[in-house]
Amino acid sequence: MIYHILLAFVATFILTCILGKLGIPVLKSLHAQQSIREEGPESHQAKAGTPTMGGAFMMIALTLGVAIFAPWNVATGMILFLTLGHCLLGFFDDFVKAVKKRNLGLTAKQKLLGQFILAAIFCYCLTEIMVIPTTLWIPVVDTYVDLGIAYYVLTFLVIVATSNAVNLTDGLDGLASGTSAIAAIAFSVIGLMFSSSTNAMAAESIAYFGAMVTAVCLGFLVFNTNPAKVFMGDTGSLALGAAFAGMAILTKTELLLVIIGGIFVMEALSVVIQVISFKTRGVRVFKMSPIHHHFELLGWSEQTVVNRFWFGGAVLAILGVLLATVSM
């Protein structure tokens, strides 16, 4: 199985590179250009006009890779549905902002409604079709706690929070794509480790899916490293976040997602802390949120921030896999 996964990885990576080469001129012709926040770091103004919605060719490559290489079962179908559903949601938002030139895109309520609908369908399939128990796995002590109906609330929160967290991380060249590649390979390894467990079908699907998510992120990174030739937009970032949530839920590693996706958690928390602090005390904790902008305004170069976040993401991913290992 490992050799077949490696073949899937290489083929999907090459396909992403080809689609990127073909897709960037199309995005330029559609004038799908990134809007830059005026209050953001001054150096970012040079990024204005860079094509966005590059997540579209990432998801096309992922879909083709899954169709050709991944095992066809309910778990594969569910994770692909959740990922592509969020891709379409992000695409509509990007299309309104970048092509129709309406700066606000979808409203926050419209986005949340879409995310809740997708999460609800996923939860229904999870318990009614796959018949996955409503338990939460506690790593290290290798214990399962039955949450009952609260498990559905947890699943909703994991999907909505993770998709938005990756979306917030997508603010510097190569940041979201690089950290996502690192997190995805960790889930692929976990899928391989759990492939002999009672939930072997889902684990095998995640082993393939994680490897191919890694491939599309690295393929996209070819065009997204500084200076970026294209941005993934909500089309890619919301989809990647949903993919991580789905992989964690299907492998019962929701708590490990907090560690493996620690960079995404830090980015989201920085926004929450900033908003709460400013609204309640009128004080900004960070120079700017998400936190990657805070470090830029402290004087770090964009590439320094990205490299250090990649390193942090790698350490957390290794820690997550090690915790899964000792818990088996």
Contacts in CASP RR format, 6 or more apart in sequence:
PFRMAT RR
TARGET T0000
AUTHOR 0000-0000-0000
METHOD contacts of the structure
MODEL  1
MIYHILLAFVATFILTCILGKLGIPVLKSLHAQQSIREEGPESHQAKAGT
PTMGGAFMMIALTLGVAIFAPWNVATGMILFLTLGHCLLGFFDDFVKAVK
KRNLGLTAKQKLLGQFILAAIFCYCLTEIMVIPTTLWIPVVDTYVDLGIA
YYVLTFLVIVATSNAVNLTDGLDGLASGTSAIAAIAFSVIGLMFSSSTNA
MAAESIAYFGAMVTAVCLGFLVFNTNPAKVFMGDTGSLALGAAFAGMAIL
TKTELLLVIIGGIFVMEALSVVIQVISFKTRGVRVFKMSPIHHHFELLGW
SEQTVVNRFWFGGAVLAILGVLLATVSM
1 192 0 8 1.000
1 195 0 8 1.000
1 204 0 8 1.000
1 207 0 8 1.000
2 192 0 8 1.000
4 69 0 8 1.000
5 69 0 8 1.000
5 188 0 8 1.000
5 192 0 8 1.000
5 207 0 8 1.000
5 208 0 8 1.000
5 211 0 8 1.000
6 211 0 8 1.000
7 69 0 8 1.000
8 65 0 8 1.000
8 68 0 8 1.000
8 69 0 8 1.000
8 70 0 8 1.000
8 208 0 8 1.000
8 211 0 8 1.000
8 212 0 8 1.000
8 215 0 8 1.000
9 211 0 8 1.000
9 212 0 8 1.000
9 214 0 8 1.000
9 215 0 8 1.000
10 215 0 8 1.000
11 65 0 8 1.000
11 68 0 8 1.000
11 69 0 8 1.000
11 215 0 8 1.000
12 61 0 8 1.000
12 62 0 8 1.000
12 64 0 8 1.000
12 65 0 8 1.000
12 69 0 8 1.000
12 211 0 8 1.000
12 212 0 8 1.000
12 215 0 8 1.000
12 216 0 8 1.000
13 215 0 8 1.000
13 216 0 8 1.000
13 218 0 8 1.000
13 219 0 8 1.000
15 61 0 8 1.000
15 64 0 8 1.000
15 65 0 8 1.000
16 57 0 8 1.000
16 58 0 8 1.000
16 61 0 8 1.000
16 215 0 8 1.000
16 216 0 8 1.000
16 218 0 8 1.000
16 219 0 8 1.000
16 220 0 8 1.000
16 222 0 8 1.000
17 219 0 8 1.000
17 222 0 8 1.000
19 57 0 8 1.000
19 60 0 8 1.000
19 61 0 8 1.000
20 54 0 8 1.000
20 57 0 8 1.000
20 220 0 8 1.000
20 223 0 8 1.000
20 230 0 8 1.000
22 57 0 8 1.000
23 54 0 8 1.000
23 57 0 8 1.000
24 51 0 8 1.000
24 54 0 8 1.000
24 223 0 8 1.000
24 229 0 8 1.000
24 230 0 8 1.000
27 51 0 8 1.000
27 52 0 8 1.000
27 53 0 8 1.000
27 54 0 8 1.000
27 230 0 8 1.000
28 51 0 8 1.000
30 99 0 8 1.000
31 98 0 8 1.000
31 99 0 8 1.000
32 51 0 8 1.000
32 52 0 8 1.000
32 53 0 8 1.000
32 94 0 8 1.000
32 95 0 8 1.000
32 98 0 8 1.000
32 99 0 8 1.000
33 48 0 8 1.000
33 49 0 8 1.000
33 50 0 8 1.000
33 51 0 8 1.000
33 52 0 8 1.000
33 98 0 8 1.000
34 47 0 8 1.000
34 48 0 8 1.000
34 49 0 8 1.000
34 50 0 8 1.000
34 51 0 8 1.000
34 52 0 8 1.000
34 98 0 8 1.000
34 231 0 8 1.000
34 233 0 8 1.000
35 48 0 8 1.000
35 97 0 8 1.000
35 98 0 8 1.000
35 103 0 8 1.000
36 44 0 8 1.000
36 45 0 8 1.000
36 47 0 8 1.000
36 48 0 8 1.000
37 44 0 8 1.000
39 288 0 8 1.000
40 288 0 8 1.000
40 293 0 8 1.000
41 288 0 8 1.000
41 293 0 8 1.000
41 296 0 8 1.000
41 297 0 8 1.000
43 296 0 8 1.000
43 302 0 8 1.000
46 227 0 8 1.000
47 173 0 8 1.000
47 227 0 8 1.000
47 228 0 8 1.000
50 228 0 8 1.000
50 229 0 8 1.000
50 230 0 8 1.000
50 231 0 8 1.000
51 229 0 8 1.000
51 230 0 8 1.000
51 231 0 8 1.000
52 94 0 8 1.000
52 98 0 8 1.000
52 230 0 8 1.000
52 231 0 8 1.000
52 232 0 8 1.000
52 233 0 8 1.000
53 91 0 8 1.000
53 94 0 8 1.000
53 95 0 8 1.000
53 98 0 8 1.000
53 231 0 8 1.000
53 232 0 8 1.000
53 233 0 8 1.000
53 235 0 8 1.000
54 220 0 8 1.000
54 230 0 8 1.000
54 231 0 8 1.000
54 232 0 8 1.000
54 233 0 8 1.000
54 235 0 8 1.000
54 236 0 8 1.000
55 87 0 8 1.000
55 220 0 8 1.000
55 232 0 8 1.000
55 233 0 8 1.000
55 235 0 8 1.000
55 236 0 8 1.000
55 239 0 8 1.000
56 87 0 8 1.000
56 91 0 8 1.000
56 235 0 8 1.000
56 236 0 8 1.000
57 220 0 8 1.000
58 216 0 8 1.000
58 217 0 8 1.000
58 219 0 8 1.000
58 220 0 8 1.000
58 232 0 8 1.000
58 236 0 8 1.000
58 239 0 8 1.000
59 83 0 8 1.000
59 84 0 8 1.000
59 87 0 8 1.000
59 216 0 8 1.000
59 235 0 8 1.000
59 236 0 8 1.000
59 239 0 8 1.000
61 215 0 8 1.000
61 216 0 8 1.000
62 83 0 8 1.000
62 212 0 8 1.000
62 213 0 8 1.000
62 216 0 8 1.000
63 80 0 8 1.000
63 84 0 8 1.000
65 212 0 8 1.000
66 76 0 8 1.000
66 80 0 8 1.000
66 208 0 8 1.000
66 209 0 8 1.000
66 212 0 8 1.000
69 208 0 8 1.000
69 212 0 8 1.000
70 76 0 8 1.000
70 205 0 8 1.000
70 208 0 8 1.000
70 209 0 8 1.000
70 212 0 8 1.000
71 201 0 8 1.000
71 204 0 8 1.000
71 205 0 8 1.000
71 208 0 8 1.000
73 201 0 8 1.000
73 205 0 8 1.000
74 125 0 8 1.000
74 129 0 8 1.000
74 130 0 8 1.000
74 201 0 8 1.000
75 130 0 8 1.000
75 201 0 8 1.000
75 202 0 8 1.000
75 205 0 8 1.000
75 206 0 8 1.000
75 250 0 8 1.000
76 205 0 8 1.000
76 208 0 8 1.000
76 209 0 8 1.000
78 122 0 8 1.000
78 125 0 8 1.000
78 126 0 8 1.000
78 130 0 8 1.000
78 246 0 8 1.000
78 250 0 8 1.000
79 205 0 8 1.000
79 206 0 8 1.000
79 209 0 8 1.000
79 243 0 8 1.000
79 246 0 8 1.000
79 247 0 8 1.000
79 250 0 8 1.000
80 209 0 8 1.000
81 118 0 8 1.000
81 121 0 8 1.000
81 122 0 8 1.000
81 125 0 8 1.000
82 118 0 8 1.000
82 122 0 8 1.000
82 159 0 8 1.000
82 242 0 8 1.000
82 243 0 8 1.000
82 245 0 8 1.000
82 246 0 8 1.000
83 239 0 8 1.000
83 240 0 8 1.000
83 242 0 8 1.000
83 243 0 8 1.000
84 239 0 8 1.000
85 118 0 8 1.000
85 239 0 8 1.000
85 242 0 8 1.000
86 115 0 8 1.000
86 118 0 8 1.000
86 163 0 8 1.000
86 238 0 8 1.000
86 239 0 8 1.000
86 241 0 8 1.000
86 242 0 8 1.000
87 235 0 8 1.000
87 236 0 8 1.000
87 238 0 8 1.000
87 239 0 8 1.000
89 106 0 8 1.000
89 111 0 8 1.000
89 114 0 8 1.000
89 115 0 8 1.000
89 118 0 8 1.000
89 234 0 8 1.000
89 238 0 8 1.000
90 106 0 8 1.000
90 111 0 8 1.000
90 233 0 8 1.000
90 234 0 8 1.000
90 235 0 8 1.000
90 236 0 8 1.000
90 238 0 8 1.000
90 239 0 8 1.000
91 234 0 8 1.000
91 235 0 8 1.000
92 106 0 8 1.000
93 105 0 8 1.000
93 106 0 8 1.000
93 111 0 8 1.000
93 234 0 8 1.000
93 238 0 8 1.000
94 233 0 8 1.000
94 234 0 8 1.000
94 235 0 8 1.000
96 102 0 8 1.000
96 104 0 8 1.000
96 105 0 8 1.000
96 106 0 8 1.000
97 103 0 8 1.000
97 104 0 8 1.000
97 105 0 8 1.000
112 160 0 8 1.000
115 159 0 8 1.000
115 160 0 8 1.000
115 163 0 8 1.000
115 164 0 8 1.000
116 156 0 8 1.000
116 160 0 8 1.000
118 159 0 8 1.000
118 242 0 8 1.000
119 155 0 8 1.000
119 156 0 8 1.000
119 159 0 8 1.000
119 160 0 8 1.000
120 156 0 8 1.000
122 155 0 8 1.000
122 159 0 8 1.000
122 246 0 8 1.000
122 249 0 8 1.000
123 152 0 8 1.000
123 155 0 8 1.000
123 156 0 8 1.000
126 132 0 8 1.000
126 155 0 8 1.000
126 249 0 8 1.000
126 250 0 8 1.000
127 134 0 8 1.000
127 152 0 8 1.000
130 202 0 8 1.000
132 199 0 8 1.000
132 202 0 8 1.000
132 250 0 8 1.000
132 252 0 8 1.000
133 144 0 8 1.000
133 146 0 8 1.000
134 146 0 8 1.000
134 147 0 8 1.000
134 148 0 8 1.000
134 149 0 8 1.000
134 150 0 8 1.000
134 151 0 8 1.000
134 152 0 8 1.000
135 144 0 8 1.000
135 145 0 8 1.000
135 146 0 8 1.000
135 147 0 8 1.000
135 151 0 8 1.000
135 252 0 8 1.000
136 144 0 8 1.000
136 145 0 8 1.000
136 147 0 8 1.000
136 151 0 8 1.000
136 154 0 8 1.000
136 252 0 8 1.000
136 254 0 8 1.000
136 255 0 8 1.000
137 143 0 8 1.000
137 144 0 8 1.000
137 252 0 8 1.000
137 253 0 8 1.000
137 254 0 8 1.000
137 255 0 8 1.000
138 144 0 8 1.000
138 145 0 8 1.000
138 255 0 8 1.000
139 253 0 8 1.000
139 255 0 8 1.000
139 256 0 8 1.000
139 323 0 8 1.000
139 324 0 8 1.000
139 327 0 8 1.000
140 323 0 8 1.000
140 326 0 8 1.000
140 327 0 8 1.000
141 327 0 8 1.000
142 327 0 8 1.000
142 328 0 8 1.000
144 252 0 8 1.000
147 154 0 8 1.000
154 254 0 8 1.000
155 249 0 8 1.000
158 245 0 8 1.000
158 246 0 8 1.000
158 248 0 8 1.000
158 249 0 8 1.000
158 254 0 8 1.000
158 257 0 8 1.000
159 242 0 8 1.000
159 245 0 8 1.000
159 246 0 8 1.000
159 249 0 8 1.000
161 245 0 8 1.000
161 268 0 8 1.000
162 241 0 8 1.000
162 242 0 8 1.000
162 244 0 8 1.000
162 245 0 8 1.000
162 248 0 8 1.000
162 257 0 8 1.000
162 264 0 8 1.000
163 237 0 8 1.000
163 238 0 8 1.000
163 239 0 8 1.000
163 241 0 8 1.000
163 242 0 8 1.000
163 245 0 8 1.000
164 238 0 8 1.000
164 268 0 8 1.000
165 241 0 8 1.000
165 261 0 8 1.000
165 264 0 8 1.000
165 265 0 8 1.000
165 267 0 8 1.000
165 268 0 8 1.000
166 176 0 8 1.000
166 180 0 8 1.000
166 237 0 8 1.000
166 238 0 8 1.000
166 240 0 8 1.000
166 241 0 8 1.000
166 244 0 8 1.000
166 264 0 8 1.000
167 234 0 8 1.000
167 237 0 8 1.000
167 238 0 8 1.000
167 241 0 8 1.000
168 264 0 8 1.000
168 267 0 8 1.000
168 268 0 8 1.000
168 271 0 8 1.000
168 290 0 8 1.000
169 175 0 8 1.000
169 176 0 8 1.000
169 179 0 8 1.000
169 237 0 8 1.000
169 263 0 8 1.000
169 264 0 8 1.000
169 267 0 8 1.000
169 290 0 8 1.000
169 292 0 8 1.000
170 176 0 8 1.000
170 231 0 8 1.000
170 232 0 8 1.000
170 233 0 8 1.000
170 236 0 8 1.000
170 237 0 8 1.000
171 290 0 8 1.000
171 292 0 8 1.000
171 293 0 8 1.000
172 226 0 8 1.000
172 292 0 8 1.000
172 296 0 8 1.000
172 302 0 8 1.000
172 305 0 8 1.000
172 306 0 8 1.000
173 224 0 8 1.000
173 225 0 8 1.000
173 226 0 8 1.000
173 227 0 8 1.000
173 228 0 8 1.000
173 302 0 8 1.000
173 303 0 8 1.000
173 306 0 8 1.000
174 221 0 8 1.000
174 224 0 8 1.000
174 225 0 8 1.000
174 226 0 8 1.000
174 228 0 8 1.000
174 306 0 8 1.000
175 292 0 8 1.000
175 305 0 8 1.000
175 306 0 8 1.000
175 309 0 8 1.000
176 232 0 8 1.000
176 237 0 8 1.000
176 240 0 8 1.000
177 217 0 8 1.000
177 218 0 8 1.000
177 220 0 8 1.000
177 221 0 8 1.000
177 224 0 8 1.000
177 232 0 8 1.000
178 217 0 8 1.000
178 218 0 8 1.000
178 221 0 8 1.000
178 310 0 8 1.000
179 261 0 8 1.000
179 263 0 8 1.000
179 264 0 8 1.000
179 309 0 8 1.000
179 310 0 8 1.000
179 313 0 8 1.000
180 213 0 8 1.000
180 217 0 8 1.000
180 240 0 8 1.000
180 241 0 8 1.000
180 244 0 8 1.000
181 213 0 8 1.000
181 214 0 8 1.000
181 217 0 8 1.000
181 218 0 8 1.000
181 221 0 8 1.000
182 310 0 8 1.000
182 313 0 8 1.000
182 314 0 8 1.000
182 317 0 8 1.000
183 244 0 8 1.000
183 260 0 8 1.000
183 261 0 8 1.000
183 264 0 8 1.000
183 313 0 8 1.000
183 317 0 8 1.000
184 210 0 8 1.000
184 211 0 8 1.000
184 213 0 8 1.000
184 214 0 8 1.000
184 217 0 8 1.000
184 243 0 8 1.000
184 244 0 8 1.000
184 247 0 8 1.000
185 210 0 8 1.000
185 211 0 8 1.000
185 214 0 8 1.000
185 317 0 8 1.000
186 260 0 8 1.000
186 317 0 8 1.000
186 318 0 8 1.000
186 320 0 8 1.000
186 321 0 8 1.000
187 206 0 8 1.000
187 209 0 8 1.000
187 210 0 8 1.000
187 213 0 8 1.000
187 244 0 8 1.000
187 247 0 8 1.000
187 248 0 8 1.000
187 251 0 8 1.000
187 253 0 8 1.000
187 260 0 8 1.000
188 206 0 8 1.000
188 207 0 8 1.000
188 208 0 8 1.000
188 209 0 8 1.000
188 210 0 8 1.000
188 211 0 8 1.000
188 213 0 8 1.000
188 214 0 8 1.000
189 207 0 8 1.000
189 321 0 8 1.000
190 203 0 8 1.000
190 206 0 8 1.000
190 251 0 8 1.000
190 253 0 8 1.000
190 256 0 8 1.000
190 321 0 8 1.000
190 324 0 8 1.000
191 203 0 8 1.000
191 204 0 8 1.000
191 206 0 8 1.000
191 207 0 8 1.000
191 251 0 8 1.000
192 203 0 8 1.000
192 207 0 8 1.000
193 203 0 8 1.000
193 321 0 8 1.000
193 324 0 8 1.000
193 325 0 8 1.000
193 328 0 8 1.000
194 200 0 8 1.000
194 203 0 8 1.000
194 206 0 8 1.000
194 251 0 8 1.000
194 324 0 8 1.000
194 328 0 8 1.000
195 203 0 8 1.000
195 204 0 8 1.000
195 207 0 8 1.000
197 203 0 8 1.000
199 250 0 8 1.000
199 251 0 8 1.000
199 252 0 8 1.000
202 250 0 8 1.000
202 251 0 8 1.000
203 251 0 8 1.000
205 250 0 8 1.000
206 247 0 8 1.000
206 250 0 8 1.000
206 251 0 8 1.000
209 243 0 8 1.000
209 247 0 8 1.000
210 243 0 8 1.000
210 247 0 8 1.000
213 240 0 8 1.000
213 243 0 8 1.000
217 240 0 8 1.000
220 230 0 8 1.000
220 232 0 8 1.000
223 229 0 8 1.000
223 230 0 8 1.000
224 230 0 8 1.000
224 231 0 8 1.000
224 232 0 8 1.000
226 302 0 8 1.000
226 303 0 8 1.000
226 306 0 8 1.000
232 240 0 8 1.000
241 264 0 8 1.000
244 257 0 8 1.000
244 260 0 8 1.000
244 261 0 8 1.000
244 264 0 8 1.000
245 257 0 8 1.000
247 253 0 8 1.000
248 254 0 8 1.000
248 256 0 8 1.000
248 257 0 8 1.000
253 324 0 8 1.000
256 320 0 8 1.000
256 323 0 8 1.000
256 324 0 8 1.000
258 265 0 8 1.000
259 316 0 8 1.000
259 319 0 8 1.000
259 320 0 8 1.000
259 323 0 8 1.000
260 316 0 8 1.000
260 317 0 8 1.000
260 320 0 8 1.000
260 321 0 8 1.000
261 313 0 8 1.000
261 316 0 8 1.000
261 317 0 8 1.000
262 313 0 8 1.000
262 316 0 8 1.000
263 309 0 8 1.000
263 312 0 8 1.000
263 313 0 8 1.000
263 316 0 8 1.000
266 291 0 8 1.000
267 290 0 8 1.000
267 291 0 8 1.000
267 292 0 8 1.000
268 290 0 8 1.000
270 286 0 8 1.000
270 289 0 8 1.000
270 290 0 8 1.000
270 291 0 8 1.000
270 294 0 8 1.000
271 289 0 8 1.000
271 290 0 8 1.000
273 285 0 8 1.000
273 286 0 8 1.000
273 289 0 8 1.000
274 284 0 8 1.000
274 285 0 8 1.000
274 286 0 8 1.000
274 289 0 8 1.000
275 289 0 8 1.000
277 283 0 8 1.000
277 284 0 8 1.000
277 285 0 8 1.000
278 284 0 8 1.000
286 293 0 8 1.000
286 294 0 8 1.000
287 293 0 8 1.000
287 294 0 8 1.000
287 297 0 8 1.000
287 298 0 8 1.000
288 294 0 8 1.000
288 296 0 8 1.000
288 297 0 8 1.000
292 305 0 8 1.000
292 309 0 8 1.000
295 304 0 8 1.000
295 305 0 8 1.000
295 308 0 8 1.000
296 302 0 8 1.000
296 305 0 8 1.000
300 308 0 8 1.000
END
